[in-house]
Amino acid sequence: MTLKRFLFPTYADSSAAYSVLLLALRVLFGVLFLSHGYDKLMAHATMAPLFADPFGMGSTISFWMVVFAEVVCSFAVILGILQRLAVIPMIVAMCVAFFVVHGGDPFALREPSFIYLMVFLLLLFTGPGRLSFDAVIGNEIFSDRDA
């Protein structure tokens, strides 16, 4: 499988129901994740200096990396633009939240990050579906070639 094929799948053989399901999953979890980023963005002056710094890069840098994952990457996932690349920062953010930042907390407090992590891993492996910009680009790139 080439990198172009991985990033821009065509989904020629997938059913409409499968693509609608992936669209619903992308939009639902993208909007939910975006809401977390929006809240952080609106409170950045107070949150950034106090944000968790699990890798010693500084609270402000850690804060803006998470905001990038929650805002910019969420928009990319919702629209299906370079979705497989966009979910990677989201997966990293949820791994850090689940295993590091909330690692010692009871599972009930870690559960939201676990759910997001599982959905984003699913989206990484399935791709965005036919109803995405990635599929449109993939169809354009591979329309003149063999699949």
QUITA-V627690 format. One record per helix or strand. SS is the DSSP state (hx for helix, st for strand). FROM is the first residue (numbers start at 0). TO is the last residue. If there is no record, write none. Layout:
SS:FROM:TO
SS:FROM:TO
This chain:
hx:2:6
hx:15:41
hx:43:49
hx:58:78
hx:82:100
hx:106:125
hx:132:141
